Amino acid sequence: MHLRFPRGPAIAAAASLILASSASASTVYYVDNAGSDTNDGKTPAAPWKTLSRVAAATLVGGDTVLFKRGGQWRDYNLMPKSGQPGNPVTYGAYGSGNKPRLLGSVSLNSENDWKETSFGSSIWVSQVAEPGTAPTNNQLGNPDFALPGTWTISTTAGNMAAVTRSTAEYFPPAPSKTDTASMQIEFLGATVKPEDIHVYTPVGSLVAGRCYHFSFNAKATATVALKKPINLSPMTSDVRYAEQLQGASPVIGTDWAPYDVYFRAFNTRSDGRLDFMLGQAADPGTKLYIDNVNLRECDIEKYLVADVGNVIFDAAQAKVGTKVMSEAALDQDGKFWYDAANHQLRLRWTGNPAGVHGELEAAVNRHIIDIRGTTDVTIRDLDLRYTGGHGVAAVNTKRITLTGLDISYAGGSVKADNSRYGNGIEVYEAAQAITVSNNTFDQIFDVAMTAQGLASNTVADVSFTNNLMRRSEQCFELWNRDNGGATLSSTTRVTFSHNTCIGSGTGWGHAAHAKPDSADILLYPTRAPVQMTNIAITDNIFSHATTTLVRLVTPWNDYMQIDFSGNCYYPEPSASEGWLLKRTPGKDDSTSLLFLKSDSEFKNAFGTNTATALFIDPLLSADAVPAEPRCAGKGYTPPSS
């Protein structure tokens, strides 16, 4: 059979028909945090509910996902899908009221979210919340061990251990019932494998995907260190069917203490059991006491799966915690440490932390919007806040528009090299045709907006226009290095124009940096053969940076070719800060440290490319409009209401 294909004008007509058909087939999806993921999402009356449902959707160019204004989501990263050139996938807002809020944090506002590690210690550990706390919710029967035969012991050889009740040892305070007791496990003989002593009890039904919290109190006459995790498995098999979310099992000491283990079920079963493998855990003669056992369903959203970069107590008052790197450093109220082994937050506070603050958010190490290898996307009119990573991470992307976003309290988490990081919007590696406009930034750990890369790549046609930045460590950062790659890296036609930077270095991130180094503009080294051409930093307002307006780390190829014209500069004057330019040497560079504080020195440093630059207080209003007439028409213009 022979197929005939249209030629000439017929091809164009067919292509037009296909494009028209594609455009007409585009779909708008609605998301409301009061909706349901069983809906089709195609009308405001039948919206989806979660970000995970959005992530599972098949989207094509022309499709739109709209989040309801006034709504709030924190269950998943937003990972946009690619559109087509001229026909992007759009994410935005519908309805009236505040912009939809996407959070990269876990809320720990309830006093039930916290437990003091020991009475009077003032060290509080975060708890995975439970849907209910009534005794009927406990899936373990016989929590006071009054009923015989509930717990079973199995040993591989002889009398290795014995399980009995102890009415003399129980978790204080003293019981109100005479039959209250702890379970006593006595180690009788030497063991060579954890499974040599197996103690278990039935738990009934568990449901796939759900979180379960096993809590108990315990003490021992000598340390008991479990060699295998506490396990959830079927009664008919030792094969586990739930993962323990912690990385290690408890080590039980000689004083009564509470212990917590969290699970996520793999499968749904009706014959679950809870297992202790106690072989090799203690020497013969040791007695282990377990009391107040509970197994309840829990809220997986409270589980801190990654490092906590910041704790926000009250954002309206800019109150945040102080991150430390060890539990031993929790020596003052407000200091916190992320316990990576148990995925919990430990916080020093006199009294329950949630009882003191109206807002308590643990900012987790994740990017709220994660764009990787994605093209042709528009994201607009969203409120992104409380993340330990980036507000938006755009990696190896093309034709991306980010507009009308409000990004606050981003960054602070620890990377693999133990340094802390976190930007508002980061454009990384290859990037072409990226537009970042009409956004606001506040309290960003590192830089509000950046284009940077450390691989062979091309950065071209990237614009940052009409954005407002407050209290970031830096406003704008630009660099590109090919890191020894075979392909020549280049950056060209990057514009930073009509933006307003206020108070760089006055935010929470300044004190949190190991070596604070605030600046409005941060230009890191770019070495030959990397090409940096057509860079314009024009018509901006730079106001009240604490350290320097421009930090230039040399070598920077042809940095005097950067267009710095039309800017309005006003450093915060002081004896040792408020520099117009701080030039510092980078690796393999002999350029000496240079501080410039006078207008003429600054202009000389950048040659003739500072035409019409002003060095004057712009007298900014509350909405960042300059009252100084010579700064009019520069910087950020608030959107019309």
C-alpha positions as CSV (number, residue, x, y, z in Angstrom):
1,M,0.0,0.0,0.0
2,H,1.3,3.5,-0.9
3,L,0.7,6.4,1.4
4,R,0.4,9.9,-0.1
5,F,1.5,12.9,1.9
6,P,0.5,16.5,1.2
7,R,3.1,18.8,-0.2
8,G,3.7,22.6,-0.3
9,P,0.6,24.6,0.8
10,A,-1.2,21.5,1.8
11,I,1.5,20.8,4.5
12,A,1.0,24.3,6.0
13,A,-2.8,23.9,5.9
14,A,-2.5,20.5,7.7
15,A,-0.1,22.0,10.3
16,S,-2.5,24.9,10.9
17,L,-5.4,22.4,11.4
18,I,-3.3,20.4,13.9
19,L,-2.3,23.5,15.9
20,A,-5.9,24.7,15.9
21,S,-7.1,21.3,17.1
22,S,-4.4,21.3,19.8
23,A,-5.3,24.7,21.0
24,S,-9.0,23.9,21.1
25,A,-8.3,20.8,23.1
26,S,-6.5,22.6,25.9
27,T,-8.0,22.0,29.4
28,V,-8.2,24.1,32.5
29,Y,-7.9,22.2,35.8
30,Y,-8.9,23.6,39.2
31,V,-7.3,22.8,42.5
32,D,-9.0,23.6,45.9
33,N,-7.6,22.3,49.2
34,A,-11.2,21.6,50.1
35,G,-11.8,19.5,46.9
36,S,-11.3,15.8,46.2
37,D,-8.7,14.0,44.1
38,T,-11.5,11.7,42.8
39,N,-13.0,14.7,41.0
40,D,-12.1,15.3,37.3
41,G,-10.8,18.8,38.2
42,K,-12.3,20.5,35.2
43,T,-14.6,22.9,36.9
44,P,-14.5,25.0,40.1
45,A,-17.4,22.9,41.3
46,A,-15.3,19.6,41.0
47,P,-11.7,20.6,41.8
48,W,-8.8,18.4,42.7
49,K,-7.4,18.7,46.2
50,T,-3.7,17.9,46.4
51,L,-0.4,18.8,44.7
52,S,0.3,15.1,44.4
53,R,-2.8,14.8,42.2
54,V,-1.5,17.7,40.1
55,A,1.9,15.9,39.8
56,A,0.1,12.8,38.5
57,A,-1.8,14.7,35.8
58,T,-1.0,14.4,32.1
59,L,-0.7,17.9,30.8
60,V,0.1,19.2,27.3
61,G,0.8,22.6,25.8
62,G,-2.1,25.0,26.4
63,D,-3.3,23.3,29.5
64,T,-3.7,25.4,32.7
65,V,-3.7,24.4,36.3
66,L,-5.4,27.0,38.6
67,F,-5.2,27.0,42.4
68,K,-7.9,28.6,44.4
69,R,-7.1,31.9,46.0
70,G,-7.0,31.7,49.8
71,G,-6.0,28.0,49.6
72,Q,-2.9,26.4,51.1
73,W,-0.9,23.4,50.1
74,R,2.2,21.7,51.5
75,D,1.9,18.0,50.6
76,Y,4.2,17.9,47.5
77,N,6.6,19.9,45.3
78,L,5.1,21.5,42.3
79,M,6.9,20.0,39.4
80,P,5.6,21.6,36.2
81,K,5.1,19.7,33.0
82,S,6.5,20.9,29.6
83,G,4.4,22.7,27.0
84,Q,5.3,23.6,23.4
85,P,7.0,26.7,21.9
86,G,4.3,29.4,21.9
87,N,1.9,27.1,23.8
88,P,3.1,26.7,27.4
89,V,1.5,24.9,30.3
90,T,0.4,27.5,32.8
91,Y,0.0,27.4,36.6
92,G,-1.9,30.2,38.2
93,A,-4.7,31.3,40.4
94,Y,-8.5,31.6,40.3
95,G,-11.1,33.2,42.5
96,S,-10.7,36.2,44.8
97,G,-8.6,36.9,47.9
98,N,-5.0,36.2,48.8
99,K,-2.8,34.4,46.3
100,P,-2.7,30.6,46.7
101,R,0.0,29.6,49.2
102,L,2.4,26.8,48.5
103,L,4.6,25.9,51.5
104,G,7.8,23.9,51.9
105,S,7.3,23.4,55.6
106,V,5.8,21.3,58.3
107,S,3.4,23.0,60.7
108,L,4.2,22.3,64.3
109,N,1.6,24.7,65.8
110,S,-0.1,22.3,68.2
111,E,1.2,21.4,71.6
112,N,0.6,17.8,70.7
113,D,3.3,18.2,68.1
114,W,6.0,18.4,70.8
115,K,7.2,16.3,73.6
116,E,9.9,17.2,76.2
117,T,12.7,14.7,76.0
118,S,12.8,14.4,79.8
119,F,11.0,16.4,82.5
120,G,12.5,19.8,82.9
121,S,15.1,19.4,80.2
122,S,13.7,22.3,78.0
123,I,14.7,20.2,75.0
124,W,11.6,19.4,72.9
125,V,11.3,16.9,70.1
126,S,8.8,17.1,67.3
127,Q,6.1,14.4,67.2
128,V,4.2,13.0,64.2
129,A,0.7,14.0,64.9
130,E,-2.1,11.4,65.4
131,P,-5.7,11.8,64.1
132,G,-7.0,11.1,67.6
133,T,-5.7,10.3,71.1
134,A,-8.6,8.4,72.6
135,P,-7.7,4.9,74.0
136,T,-10.0,3.3,71.5
137,N,-7.6,4.4,68.8
138,N,-4.8,2.2,70.2
139,Q,-4.4,-0.8,67.9
140,L,-2.5,-2.7,70.6
141,G,-4.7,-4.4,73.2
142,N,-3.6,-4.8,76.8
143,P,-1.4,-1.7,77.2
144,D,-1.1,-2.5,80.9
145,F,-0.3,-6.2,80.3
146,A,-3.2,-7.3,82.5
147,L,-4.3,-10.0,80.0
148,P,-2.2,-13.1,79.7
149,G,-1.0,-14.5,76.3
150,T,-1.1,-11.2,74.4
151,W,2.7,-11.1,73.8
152,T,4.4,-14.2,72.4
153,I,8.1,-15.1,72.8
154,S,9.9,-17.4,70.3
155,T,13.5,-18.5,70.7
156,T,15.7,-20.5,68.4
157,A,17.2,-22.6,71.1
158,G,16.5,-23.4,74.8
159,N,15.6,-20.8,77.4
160,M,17.1,-17.7,75.9
161,A,14.5,-15.3,77.4
162,A,11.3,-15.2,79.4
163,V,8.3,-12.8,79.2
164,T,6.3,-12.1,82.4
165,R,4.4,-9.3,84.0
166,S,6.0,-7.0,86.6
167,T,3.7,-5.2,89.0
168,A,6.8,-3.7,90.7
169,E,8.2,-1.8,87.7
170,Y,6.0,0.5,85.7
171,F,6.2,3.9,84.2
172,P,5.5,6.6,86.8
173,P,3.3,8.0,88.1
174,A,2.1,5.1,90.2
175,P,-0.9,3.3,88.7
176,S,-4.4,3.8,89.9
177,K,-5.2,0.1,89.3
178,T,-3.6,-2.7,91.2
179,D,-3.4,-4.9,88.1
180,T,-1.3,-2.3,86.1
181,A,2.1,-3.6,85.3
182,S,4.9,-3.5,82.7
183,M,6.0,-6.3,80.5
184,Q,9.3,-7.8,81.8
185,I,11.6,-9.5,79.3
186,E,14.5,-11.3,81.0
187,F,17.6,-12.3,79.0
188,L,18.5,-15.8,80.1
189,G,21.2,-17.1,77.7
190,A,23.8,-16.0,75.1
191,T,22.6,-15.3,71.5
192,V,24.3,-15.0,68.2
193,K,21.6,-13.5,66.0
194,P,18.9,-10.9,66.5
195,E,16.2,-13.3,65.6
196,D,17.3,-15.7,68.4
197,I,14.8,-13.9,70.7
198,H,11.6,-12.9,68.9
199,V,8.8,-11.1,70.9
200,Y,5.6,-10.1,69.1
201,T,2.0,-9.1,69.5
202,P,-1.0,-8.8,67.0
203,V,-1.9,-5.3,65.8
204,G,-4.9,-6.1,63.4
205,S,-5.4,-4.2,60.2
206,L,-2.9,-1.9,58.5
207,V,-3.5,0.1,55.3
208,A,-1.0,0.6,52.5
209,G,0.5,4.1,52.4
210,R,-0.6,5.2,55.9
211,C,1.7,6.2,58.7
212,Y,1.7,4.4,62.0
213,H,3.2,5.6,65.3
214,F,4.4,3.0,67.8
215,S,5.1,4.6,71.2
216,F,6.2,3.0,74.4
217,N,8.0,3.6,77.7
218,A,11.0,1.4,78.6
219,K,13.9,0.9,81.0
220,A,16.3,-1.9,81.6
221,T,18.8,-3.0,84.3
222,A,21.6,-2.6,81.7
223,T,21.6,-1.0,78.3
224,V,19.6,-2.8,75.6
225,A,20.7,-2.0,72.1
226,L,18.4,-3.5,69.4
227,K,20.4,-4.9,66.5
228,K,17.4,-5.0,64.1
229,P,14.7,-2.4,63.6
230,I,11.3,-2.9,65.4
231,N,9.2,-4.4,62.7
232,L,5.6,-4.6,61.4
233,S,5.0,-7.9,59.6
234,P,2.2,-10.4,58.9
235,M,1.4,-13.0,61.6
236,T,2.2,-15.8,59.0
237,S,5.6,-14.5,58.0
238,D,8.7,-12.7,59.3
239,V,8.9,-10.6,56.1
240,R,8.2,-6.9,57.0
241,Y,5.5,-5.2,55.1
242,A,6.0,-1.7,56.5
243,E,9.1,0.5,56.4
244,Q,10.5,2.0,59.6
245,L,10.9,5.7,58.9
246,Q,13.7,6.2,61.3
247,G,17.2,5.1,60.4
248,A,17.9,3.4,63.7
249,S,16.2,1.4,66.5
250,P,16.0,2.8,70.0
251,V,18.8,2.2,72.5
252,I,17.1,1.7,75.8
253,G,18.8,3.0,78.9
254,T,18.5,2.3,82.6
255,D,15.9,5.0,83.4
256,W,12.3,5.1,82.3
257,A,12.1,7.1,79.1
258,P,9.6,7.4,76.2
259,Y,10.4,6.0,72.8
260,D,8.8,6.5,69.4
261,V,9.0,4.6,66.1
262,Y,7.2,5.6,62.9
263,F,6.2,3.3,60.0
264,R,4.7,3.6,56.6
265,A,2.8,0.4,55.5
266,F,3.7,-1.2,52.1
267,N,0.6,-3.3,51.8
268,T,-2.9,-3.6,53.3
269,R,-3.3,-6.6,55.5
270,S,-5.6,-7.7,58.3
271,D,-3.1,-9.9,60.2
272,G,-0.4,-7.5,61.3
273,R,1.9,-8.0,64.2
274,L,4.6,-5.9,65.9
275,D,8.0,-7.5,66.3
276,F,10.9,-7.1,68.6
277,M,14.1,-9.0,67.6
278,L,16.1,-9.0,70.9
279,G,18.9,-11.4,70.2
280,Q,22.4,-9.8,70.8
281,A,20.6,-6.8,72.4
282,A,21.7,-7.4,76.0
283,D,23.8,-9.7,78.2
284,P,22.3,-12.6,80.1
285,G,20.8,-11.5,83.3
286,T,19.5,-8.1,81.9
287,K,15.8,-7.3,82.5
288,L,13.9,-5.1,80.0
289,Y,10.6,-3.4,81.1
290,I,8.1,-2.1,78.5
291,D,5.0,-0.1,79.5
292,N,2.3,2.1,77.9
293,V,2.4,0.6,74.5
294,N,0.4,2.3,71.7
295,L,0.1,1.9,68.0
296,R,-2.0,4.6,66.3
297,E,-2.3,5.9,62.8
298,C,-0.4,9.2,62.3
299,D,-0.1,12.2,60.0
300,I,2.8,11.6,57.6
301,E,2.9,15.3,56.8
302,K,4.4,15.9,60.2
303,Y,7.3,13.6,59.4
304,L,10.4,15.6,58.6
305,V,11.9,13.7,55.7
306,A,14.8,16.1,55.1
307,D,16.9,18.7,56.9
308,V,15.2,21.6,58.5
309,G,16.8,24.9,57.4
310,N,14.8,27.3,59.4
311,V,12.1,27.4,62.1
312,I,9.7,30.3,61.7
313,F,8.0,31.3,64.9
314,D,6.2,34.4,63.9
315,A,6.8,35.6,60.3
316,A,4.9,38.9,60.8
317,Q,7.5,39.8,63.5
318,A,10.4,38.1,61.7
319,K,11.1,35.7,64.5
320,V,13.1,32.6,63.6
321,G,15.1,30.0,65.3
322,T,18.9,29.5,65.3
323,K,20.1,26.3,63.6
324,V,22.9,24.4,65.3
325,M,24.7,21.3,64.2
326,S,24.5,19.1,67.3
327,E,22.2,18.4,70.1
328,A,24.9,19.5,72.6
329,A,24.7,23.0,71.1
330,L,21.0,23.4,72.2
331,D,22.0,25.8,75.1
332,Q,19.6,28.7,74.5
333,D,15.9,29.1,73.8
334,G,15.2,29.2,70.1
335,K,18.1,27.0,69.0
336,F,17.1,23.9,67.0
337,W,18.9,20.8,65.7
338,Y,17.7,18.4,63.0
339,D,18.0,14.8,64.1
340,A,18.6,13.1,60.8
341,A,18.6,9.6,62.2
342,N,15.0,10.0,63.5
343,H,13.8,12.7,61.1
344,Q,12.7,14.9,64.0
345,L,13.4,18.4,65.1
346,R,14.8,19.1,68.6
347,L,14.3,22.6,69.9
348,R,15.4,24.3,73.1
349,W,12.5,26.2,74.7
350,T,11.3,26.9,78.2
351,G,7.8,25.5,78.0
352,N,6.1,23.8,75.1
353,P,7.2,25.8,72.0
354,A,3.7,25.7,70.4
355,G,2.3,27.2,73.5
356,V,4.4,30.3,73.2
357,H,4.1,31.1,69.5
358,G,1.1,31.6,67.2
359,E,3.0,30.3,64.2
360,L,5.6,27.5,64.2
361,E,6.8,26.3,60.8
362,A,9.7,23.9,60.2
363,A,11.1,24.8,56.7
364,V,12.2,21.5,55.1
365,N,15.0,21.0,52.6
366,R,13.0,21.0,49.3
367,H,12.3,23.4,46.5
368,I,8.6,24.5,46.4
369,I,8.6,24.6,42.6
370,D,11.1,22.3,40.9
371,I,11.6,22.8,37.2
372,R,14.2,20.4,35.7
373,G,14.7,19.9,32.0
374,T,11.2,21.3,31.5
375,T,10.4,23.8,28.7
376,D,7.5,26.2,27.9
377,V,6.0,26.9,31.3
378,T,4.3,29.9,32.8
379,I,3.9,30.2,36.6
380,R,2.1,33.2,38.0
381,D,0.3,34.7,41.0
382,L,1.4,32.2,43.7
383,D,2.6,32.8,47.3
384,L,5.7,30.6,48.0
385,R,7.0,30.5,51.6
386,Y,8.8,28.6,54.3
387,T,11.2,26.3,52.6
388,G,14.8,25.2,53.6
389,G,15.7,25.0,49.8
390,H,14.8,27.3,46.9
391,G,11.5,28.9,46.3
392,V,11.9,28.1,42.6
393,A,14.7,25.9,41.1
394,A,14.9,26.1,37.3
395,V,17.6,23.7,36.0
396,N,18.4,23.3,32.3
397,T,15.3,25.0,31.1
398,K,13.9,27.0,28.1
399,R,11.1,29.5,27.6
400,I,10.0,29.8,31.3
401,T,8.0,32.8,32.6
402,L,7.8,33.4,36.4
403,T,5.7,36.4,37.3
404,G,3.6,37.7,40.1
405,L,5.1,35.3,42.7
406,D,5.6,36.3,46.3
407,I,8.6,34.4,47.8
408,S,9.6,34.6,51.5
409,Y,11.6,32.8,54.1
410,A,13.5,30.5,51.7
411,G,16.7,28.7,52.4
412,G,18.9,27.7,55.3
413,S,19.2,23.9,54.8
414,V,22.5,22.0,54.8
415,K,24.0,20.6,51.6
416,A,26.2,17.6,51.2
417,D,29.3,19.7,51.7
418,N,27.9,21.0,55.1
419,S,27.4,24.5,53.7
420,R,24.0,26.1,54.0
421,Y,22.1,27.4,50.9
422,G,18.8,28.6,49.6
423,N,17.6,31.2,47.0
424,G,14.3,32.8,46.0
425,I,14.6,31.9,42.3
426,E,17.6,30.1,41.0
427,V,18.2,29.6,37.3
428,Y,20.9,27.0,37.0
429,E,23.1,25.6,34.2
430,A,21.7,25.9,30.7
431,A,18.9,28.4,30.5
432,Q,17.4,30.2,27.5
433,A,14.5,32.6,27.2
434,I,13.8,33.0,30.9
435,T,11.6,35.9,32.1
436,V,11.4,36.7,35.8
437,S,9.2,39.7,36.4
438,N,6.8,41.4,38.8
439,N,7.8,39.2,41.8
440,T,8.5,40.1,45.4
441,F,11.0,38.6,47.7
442,D,11.5,38.8,51.5
443,Q,13.8,37.2,54.0
444,I,15.8,35.0,51.6
445,F,18.8,33.1,53.1
446,D,21.1,33.7,50.2
447,V,20.2,35.5,47.0
448,A,16.7,36.6,45.8
449,M,17.4,35.9,42.1
450,T,20.3,34.3,40.3
451,A,21.6,32.8,37.0
452,Q,24.5,30.5,37.6
453,G,26.1,27.3,36.5
454,L,29.0,24.9,37.0
455,A,28.9,22.8,33.8
456,S,29.3,23.2,30.1
457,N,26.2,25.3,29.2
458,T,24.7,28.3,27.4
459,V,22.8,31.0,29.3
460,A,21.1,33.4,26.9
461,D,18.2,35.8,26.9
462,V,17.4,35.8,30.7
463,S,15.7,38.9,32.1
464,F,15.0,39.9,35.7
465,T,12.7,42.9,35.5
466,N,10.5,44.9,37.9
467,N,11.0,42.8,41.0
468,L,11.1,43.9,44.6
469,M,13.6,42.4,47.1
470,R,13.7,43.0,50.8
471,R,16.0,41.6,53.5
472,S,17.8,39.1,51.4
473,E,21.5,38.4,51.9
474,Q,22.0,39.4,48.2
475,C,19.5,40.6,45.6
476,F,21.1,39.4,42.3
477,E,24.0,36.9,41.7
478,L,25.5,36.1,38.3
479,W,28.3,33.7,37.4
480,N,29.1,30.8,35.0
481,R,32.0,28.4,34.9
482,D,32.3,25.3,32.7
483,N,34.3,23.4,35.4
484,G,36.7,22.1,32.8
485,G,34.0,20.8,30.4
486,A,34.7,20.1,26.8
487,T,32.1,22.5,25.5
488,L,32.7,26.3,25.8
489,S,30.3,27.8,28.3
490,S,28.8,31.2,27.6
491,T,26.4,33.8,29.2
492,T,24.9,36.5,27.0
493,R,22.0,38.9,27.0
494,V,21.3,38.8,30.7
495,T,19.3,41.8,32.0
496,F,18.7,43.0,35.5
497,S,16.6,46.1,35.1
498,H,14.0,48.2,37.0
499,N,14.3,46.2,40.2
500,T,14.4,47.5,43.8
501,C,16.7,46.1,46.4
502,I,16.1,47.1,50.0
503,G,18.1,46.2,53.1
504,S,20.4,43.5,51.7
505,G,21.9,41.8,54.8
506,T,19.2,42.9,57.2
507,G,17.3,39.6,57.1
508,W,17.4,36.5,59.2
509,G,19.9,34.9,56.9
510,H,22.7,37.4,57.7
511,A,23.3,36.2,61.2
512,A,22.7,32.5,60.1
513,H,25.6,32.6,57.6
514,A,28.9,31.2,58.8
515,K,30.6,34.2,57.0
516,P,28.0,36.9,56.3
517,D,28.7,38.7,53.1
518,S,25.7,40.8,52.0
519,A,25.5,42.7,48.7
520,D,22.9,43.9,46.3
521,I,24.9,42.6,43.4
522,L,27.2,39.5,43.7
523,L,29.4,38.7,40.7
524,Y,31.4,35.5,41.3
525,P,34.5,34.7,39.2
526,T,34.1,33.7,35.6
527,R,37.4,32.5,34.0
528,A,38.4,32.2,30.4
529,P,37.4,30.7,28.1
530,V,33.9,31.3,29.5
531,Q,32.2,34.1,27.5
532,M,30.2,36.8,29.5
533,T,28.8,39.3,27.1
534,N,25.9,41.8,26.9
535,I,25.3,42.0,30.7
536,A,23.1,44.9,31.7
537,I,22.4,46.0,35.3
538,T,20.4,49.2,34.7
539,D,17.8,51.5,36.1
540,N,17.6,49.8,39.4
541,I,17.3,51.2,43.0
542,F,19.8,49.8,45.5
543,S,19.0,51.0,49.0
544,H,20.5,50.4,52.5
545,A,22.6,47.3,51.9
546,T,24.6,46.6,55.1
547,T,27.9,45.8,53.6
548,T,28.3,46.6,49.9
549,L,26.2,47.4,46.9
550,V,28.3,45.5,44.4
551,R,30.6,42.7,45.4
552,L,32.9,41.7,42.5
553,V,35.1,38.6,42.9
554,T,37.8,38.6,40.4
555,P,38.8,37.4,37.9
556,W,35.8,38.4,35.9
557,N,36.4,38.5,32.2
558,D,35.8,42.1,30.9
559,Y,33.8,43.1,34.0
560,M,34.2,46.8,32.9
561,Q,31.9,45.9,29.9
562,I,28.9,45.4,32.3
563,D,26.4,48.1,31.7
564,F,25.8,49.8,35.1
565,S,24.0,52.8,33.7
566,G,21.0,54.5,35.2
567,N,21.0,53.0,38.7
568,C,20.2,54.8,41.9
569,Y,22.7,53.8,44.6
570,Y,22.4,54.5,48.3
571,P,24.6,52.6,50.7
572,E,23.9,52.7,54.4
573,P,26.8,54.9,55.7
574,S,29.0,53.7,58.4
575,A,32.7,53.7,59.2
576,S,33.4,50.1,58.1
577,E,30.4,49.2,55.9
578,G,28.3,50.7,53.2
579,W,30.8,50.3,50.4
580,L,29.8,51.0,46.8
581,L,32.1,48.3,45.5
582,K,33.9,45.5,47.3
583,R,36.4,43.7,45.0
584,T,38.0,40.6,46.3
585,P,40.4,38.1,44.8
586,G,39.1,34.7,43.8
587,K,41.0,31.4,43.4
588,D,44.3,31.8,41.4
589,D,43.8,35.6,41.2
590,S,46.3,38.1,42.4
591,T,44.0,41.1,42.4
592,S,44.1,42.8,45.7
593,L,41.2,43.5,48.0
594,L,39.7,46.8,47.1
595,F,37.0,48.9,48.8
596,L,35.4,51.8,47.0
597,K,33.2,54.3,48.8
598,S,33.2,57.4,46.7
599,D,31.1,58.0,43.6
600,S,34.1,58.8,41.5
601,E,36.0,55.7,42.5
602,F,33.0,53.5,41.6
603,K,32.6,55.1,38.2
604,N,36.3,54.7,37.5
605,A,36.2,51.0,38.5
606,F,33.5,50.4,35.8
607,G,34.8,52.7,33.1
608,T,32.2,54.6,31.1
609,N,29.4,52.2,31.8
610,T,27.9,54.0,34.7
611,A,26.2,56.8,32.7
612,T,23.5,58.6,34.6
613,A,24.2,56.7,37.8
614,L,23.0,58.5,40.9
615,F,24.3,58.2,44.5
616,I,21.5,59.5,46.6
617,D,18.8,58.3,49.1
618,P,15.7,57.4,46.9
619,L,13.4,58.0,49.9
620,L,11.3,54.9,49.3
621,S,7.7,54.8,50.4
622,A,6.2,51.7,52.0
623,D,5.4,50.2,48.6
624,A,8.9,51.0,47.4
625,V,8.0,54.0,45.2
626,P,10.9,56.6,45.3
627,A,10.1,60.1,46.6
628,E,13.4,61.4,45.4
629,P,12.5,62.8,41.9
630,R,15.9,62.0,40.4
631,C,15.1,58.3,41.1
632,A,11.7,58.5,39.5
633,G,11.2,55.9,36.8
634,K,13.8,53.6,38.2
635,G,13.3,50.5,40.2
636,Y,10.2,48.5,40.9
637,T,6.7,49.7,40.0
638,P,3.9,48.1,42.1
639,P,1.2,46.4,40.0
640,S,-2.0,48.4,39.7
641,S,-4.8,47.1,41.9
